[in-house]
Amino acid sequence: MILVLNKNLPEAEIAGVVSEIERLGFSAQVVLNQPNPLVFVSGDVKVVPSHLFSNIAGVEKVMKLGPACPRVDNSEGRPVVVGNIKIGYGAKPVVIAGPCSVENEEMLLQTAHAVKVAGAVMLRGGAFKPRTSPYDFRGLGKQALEYLAQARRQTGLPVVSEVMSVEQLEIALDYVDVLQIGARNMYNYELLSAVGKTQLPVLLKRGMSATINDLLQAAEYIMLAGNSQVILCERGIRTFETYTRNTLDLSAVAALKTLTNLPVIVDPSHGTGRKDLIRSMSRAAIAAGADGLIIEVHPQPMRAMSDAAQAITPVELEKIVMDTRKIYELFSEEATFSSAPALSLASTVS
């Protein structure tokens, strides 16, 4: 950390700054830079709030050195494991599918079997639903979790479901395999810390107006609490565009891949809000390097109680799964070809 001191600060006051830093348990080195002297602070400054330094008399500005998200930045290069499924870091892209909301037992079981046949490897389903309107269907709660657990027993598919509060988390722990933090709760730091204390993988969705850095900071909360099993999810952000529900930011996938080793998946359902765009954006997501997709599927989309406009059928899902495999295999082949000796253009011209 570097402290920029006030212009032309007298030596006696500079000494006072150094004494205060040492009182906090750190070492300090003064550089008499003109017109603003600098103080380099050594030690684990992350354990002390920044305001303790900025409140020292004579300090004009505090500049932190090093990564803002050390655990995210230095995440281990290994996939997140859910049962026998691996997500990220070289593993084949996964497809997670299921209804936006669990409406009833029959519908969920029908959907679960259908998405498994289509090639999905995990089942998503909303038990607790954050809805913009308080009059919209907000899920069946614990009963939905029981239906999801029943579907897991019948199909073998691990379950992904969202929690919106610490109280819901405590209920969901007995039923789900992956905890989802939705876009509206990405800034719910108490909840982030709570899921970080569990041993379950966490699927963290990007907030509707969140920057990439905001998403990484949210992941840092989870990892700081002790849980390194974090999956990042790009699900679209709000822009001036109104044709689609959100603007699916696939550049974020490529960017996140350079910033962290955490797996990154894409939600084209919320990213577009239009069923006719989901297949093409799924292809683009895998081509951009996504480690998987999470897609809303319903046996009768137009009868869905939530997000009917973006739900697709199991038959349409099967096509996306096939696309995903082909694109992954294509890039795997390109990687193999790139490791072979390259022919020069001149050598191919007779």
C-alpha positions in Angstrom: 0.0 0.0 0.0 1.2 3.5 -0.8 0.1 6.6 1.2 0.2 9.9 -0.7 0.8 12.6 1.8 -0.3 16.2 1.7 1.8 18.6 -0.4 4.9 19.9 1.3 4.1 18.1 4.6 6.6 19.1 7.3 9.1 16.4 8.4 7.6 16.3 11.9 4.2 15.5 10.5 5.6 12.8 8.2 7.2 11.2 11.2 3.8 11.3 12.9 2.3 9.4 9.9 5.1 6.8 10.2 4.6 6.4 14.0 0.8 5.8 13.4 1.5 3.1 10.8 3.9 1.4 13.1 1.4 1.6 15.9 -1.0 -0.4 13.6 1.6 -3.1 13.3 3.1 -2.3 9.9 6.5 -1.0 8.6 6.8 2.2 6.7 9.3 3.6 4.2 9.3 7.3 3.3 10.1 8.6 -0.1 10.4 12.4 -0.2 8.7 12.8 -3.5 7.8 16.4 -4.6 5.4 17.9 -3.9 3.7 15.0 -2.3 5.8 12.8 0.0 5.0 9.0 -0.3 4.9 6.3 2.4 5.2 2.6 1.3 3.4 0.4 3.9 4.6 -3.2 4.2 2.6 -6.0 5.7 -0.7 -7.7 5.3 -2.7 -4.5 4.9 -5.8 -6.5 3.8 -6.6 -7.2 7.5 -7.0 -3.5 8.3 -9.8 -1.3 6.8 -8.5 1.3 4.4 -10.2 4.1 6.3 -7.7 3.6 9.2 -5.0 4.7 6.9 -6.9 7.5 5.1 -7.9 9.0 8.5 -4.3 9.5 9.6 -3.5 13.2 9.7 -1.4 14.2 6.7 -2.6 11.4 4.4 -4.2 12.7 1.2 -4.8 9.4 -0.7 -4.5 5.7 -0.1 -3.3 3.5 -3.1 -3.6 -0.2 -2.8 -1.1 -2.4 -4.6 -1.7 -6.0 -5.6 -5.0 -7.7 -6.7 -8.3 -6.6 -5.3 -9.5 -10.2 -5.4 -6.5 -12.3 -4.4 -8.5 -15.6 -3.9 -10.3 -15.2 -7.2 -7.2 -14.1 -9.1 -5.2 -17.0 -7.7 -7.9 -19.6 -7.9 -6.6 -23.1 -8.5 -6.6 -24.4 -12.0 -9.0 -27.3 -11.4 -12.6 -27.9 -12.3 -15.5 -27.6 -10.0 -16.8 -31.1 -9.2 -20.5 -31.9 -8.8 -20.8 -35.6 -8.2 -19.0 -37.2 -11.1 -19.4 -34.1 -13.3 -16.5 -31.7 -13.8 -17.1 -28.1 -14.8 -14.3 -25.9 -16.2 -10.6 -26.0 -16.7 -10.4 -28.3 -19.7 -13.5 -30.4 -18.9 -16.2 -30.7 -21.6 -18.9 -28.0 -21.5 -21.9 -29.0 -19.4 -25.5 -28.2 -20.1 -27.8 -27.5 -17.1 -31.5 -27.5 -18.0 -35.0 -27.4 -16.4 -37.9 -25.1 -15.7 -37.7 -21.5 -14.4 -40.1 -22.5 -11.6 -41.1 -25.9 -10.2 -44.8 -25.7 -10.8 -45.9 -29.2 -9.7 -44.6 -32.7 -9.3 -45.8 -34.1 -12.6 -44.4 -31.3 -14.7 -41.0 -31.4 -13.0 -40.5 -35.1 -13.3 -41.6 -35.1 -16.9 -39.1 -32.3 -17.6 -36.3 -33.9 -15.7 -36.5 -37.2 -17.6 -36.8 -35.2 -20.9 -33.7 -33.0 -20.4 -31.7 -36.0 -19.4 -32.6 -37.8 -22.6 -31.7 -34.6 -24.5 -28.2 -34.6 -23.0 -28.3 -32.3 -20.0 -26.2 -33.4 -17.1 -27.8 -31.3 -14.3 -31.3 -30.3 -13.5 -32.2 -26.6 -12.7 -35.5 -25.6 -11.1 -36.7 -22.6 -9.1 -38.1 -23.3 -5.7 -37.8 -19.7 -4.4 -38.3 -17.2 -7.2 -37.4 -13.5 -7.0 -40.1 -11.7 -9.1 -40.3 -8.1 -10.1 -44.0 -8.1 -9.5 -45.2 -9.4 -6.1 -48.3 -10.8 -7.9 -46.3 -13.2 -10.1 -45.8 -16.8 -9.1 -42.9 -16.9 -6.6 -42.3 -20.7 -6.3 -43.5 -23.5 -4.1 -40.6 -23.3 -1.6 -39.7 -26.4 0.3 -42.3 -28.5 -1.5 -40.5 -27.7 -4.8 -37.2 -28.7 -3.2 -38.8 -32.1 -2.3 -39.9 -32.5 -5.9 -36.4 -31.7 -7.1 -34.9 -34.3 -4.8 -37.4 -36.8 -6.1 -36.4 -36.0 -9.7 -32.7 -36.4 -8.7 -33.5 -39.9 -7.3 -35.3 -40.9 -10.5 -32.9 -39.5 -13.0 -29.5 -39.2 -11.3 -29.2 -35.6 -12.3 -27.7 -33.3 -9.7 -29.9 -30.4 -8.8 -29.2 -26.6 -9.1 -31.6 -24.2 -7.4 -31.6 -20.6 -6.2 -31.6 -19.3 -2.6 -32.4 -15.7 -1.8 -31.8 -15.6 2.0 -29.8 -17.3 4.7 -33.1 -18.9 6.0 -33.8 -20.4 2.5 -30.2 -21.6 2.4 -30.6 -23.6 5.6 -33.6 -25.3 4.1 -32.0 -26.0 0.7 -28.9 -27.6 2.0 -30.7 -31.0 2.4 -32.0 -31.0 -1.2 -29.7 -29.4 -3.7 -26.2 -30.1 -5.1 -25.4 -26.6 -6.4 -26.6 -23.4 -4.8 -27.5 -20.6 -7.2 -27.1 -17.0 -6.3 -29.3 -15.0 -8.7 -28.6 -11.7 -10.4 -30.7 -9.8 -7.8 -28.7 -11.3 -4.9 -25.2 -10.9 -6.3 -24.8 -7.9 -4.0 -26.3 -9.7 -1.0 -23.0 -10.0 0.9 -24.5 -11.7 4.0 -25.9 -14.4 1.7 -22.6 -14.7 -0.2 -20.7 -15.2 3.0 -23.2 -17.8 4.2 -23.0 -19.9 1.0 -19.2 -19.5 1.3 -19.4 -21.4 4.7 -21.0 -24.4 3.0 -19.2 -27.1 1.1 -21.6 -27.1 -1.8 -20.6 -25.6 -5.2 -22.1 -22.1 -5.9 -23.3 -20.9 -9.2 -23.0 -17.1 -9.0 -24.9 -15.1 -11.6 -23.8 -11.6 -12.7 -26.0 -8.8 -11.5 -28.1 -7.0 -14.1 -26.0 -3.8 -13.8 -22.9 -5.3 -12.5 -19.4 -4.8 -13.9 -17.0 -7.7 -14.4 -15.1 -6.5 -11.3 -18.3 -6.4 -9.3 -18.9 -10.1 -10.2 -15.3 -11.0 -9.2 -15.7 -9.1 -5.9 -18.9 -11.1 -5.1 -17.0 -14.3 -5.8 -14.3 -13.1 -3.5 -16.8 -12.9 -0.7 -17.7 -16.6 -1.2 -14.1 -17.7 -1.4 -13.0 -15.6 1.6 -15.6 -17.5 3.7 -13.9 -20.8 2.7 -15.6 -22.1 -0.4 -13.5 -22.3 -3.5 -16.2 -24.2 -5.5 -17.5 -21.2 -7.4 -19.0 -21.1 -10.9 -19.4 -17.7 -12.5 -22.4 -17.1 -14.8 -22.9 -14.5 -17.4 -26.7 -13.9 -17.8 -26.9 -10.6 -19.6 -26.8 -7.0 -18.4 -29.3 -4.1 -18.9 -28.5 -1.7 -21.6 -30.5 0.7 -23.8 -31.6 -2.2 -26.0 -35.2 -3.3 -25.6 -35.6 -6.0 -28.3 -34.0 -8.5 -26.0 -34.6 -8.9 -22.3 -31.0 -8.2 -21.5 -27.8 -7.7 -23.5 -25.8 -11.0 -23.4 -22.2 -9.9 -22.8 -20.2 -12.7 -24.3 -17.0 -10.6 -24.2 -17.3 -11.0 -20.4 -16.7 -14.8 -20.9 -13.5 -14.2 -22.7 -12.4 -11.5 -20.2 -13.2 -13.7 -17.1 -11.1 -16.4 -18.6 -8.1 -14.1 -18.5 -8.8 -12.9 -15.0 -9.5 -16.1 -13.1 -9.4 -19.9 -13.3 -13.0 -20.2 -12.1 -15.4 -21.9 -14.5 -17.6 -19.6 -16.5 -21.0 -20.6 -17.9 -23.6 -18.7 -19.8 -27.4 -18.3 -19.4 -28.8 -17.5 -22.9 -32.4 -17.7 -21.6 -32.2 -14.7 -19.3 -29.5 -13.2 -21.6 -32.0 -12.8 -24.5 -35.5 -13.5 -23.1 -36.4 -14.8 -26.6 -36.6 -18.6 -27.4 -35.7 -18.0 -31.0 -32.3 -16.6 -30.0 -31.3 -19.2 -27.5 -29.7 -21.7 -29.8 -27.6 -19.2 -31.7 -26.4 -17.5 -28.5 -25.6 -20.9 -27.0 -23.4 -21.7 -29.9 -21.7 -18.3 -29.6 -21.2 -18.8 -25.9 -19.4 -22.1 -26.3 -17.3 -20.6 -29.1 -16.3 -17.8 -26.8 -14.9 -20.3 -24.3 -17.8 -20.9 -21.9 -17.6 -24.0 -19.7 -21.3 -24.7 -20.0 -24.8 -23.4 -20.4 -27.8 -23.1 -18.1 -31.1 -23.1 -20.1 -34.8 -22.9 -19.2 -36.7 -25.9 -20.6 -40.4 -26.7 -20.2 -42.5 -29.5 -21.8 -45.1 -26.9 -22.8 -43.3 -23.6 -22.9 -46.3 -21.4 -23.6 -48.0 -22.8 -20.5 -45.0 -22.1 -18.2 -46.0 -20.1 -15.1 -42.7 -18.1 -15.3 -40.7 -16.8 -18.3 -42.7 -18.6 -21.0 -41.2 -16.3 -23.7 -37.7 -17.7 -23.1 -38.5 -21.4 -22.3 -37.6 -24.0 -25.0 -38.7 -27.6 -25.5 -36.7 -30.7 -24.7 -36.4 -31.3 -28.5 -34.8 -27.9 -29.0 -32.5 -28.5 -26.1 -31.3 -31.7 -27.7 -30.2 -29.7 -30.7 -28.3 -27.3 -28.5 -26.5 -30.1 -26.7 -25.4 -31.5 -30.1 -24.2 -28.1 -31.1 -22.2 -27.8 -27.9 -20.5 -31.1 -28.4 -19.6 -30.3 -32.1 -18.2 -26.9 -31.2 -16.1 -28.3 -28.4 -14.8 -31.1 -30.6 -14.0 -28.6 -33.3 -11.9 -26.4 -31.0 -10.3 -29.5 -29.5 -9.2 -30.6 -33.0 -7.8 -27.1 -33.7 -5.8 -27.3 -30.5 -4.4 -30.6 -31.7 -3.6 -29.2 -35.1 -1.9 -26.1 -33.6 0.5 -28.4 -31.7 1.7 -30.0 -35.0 4.5 -28.5 -37.1 3.0 -25.7 -39.3 3.6 -25.6 -43.0 4.8 -22.3 -44.4 2.8 -20.7 -47.2 5.8 -20.9 -49.5 6.1 -24.6 -49.1 2.6 -25.1 -50.3 3.1 -23.2 -53.5 4.5 -25.1 -56.4 
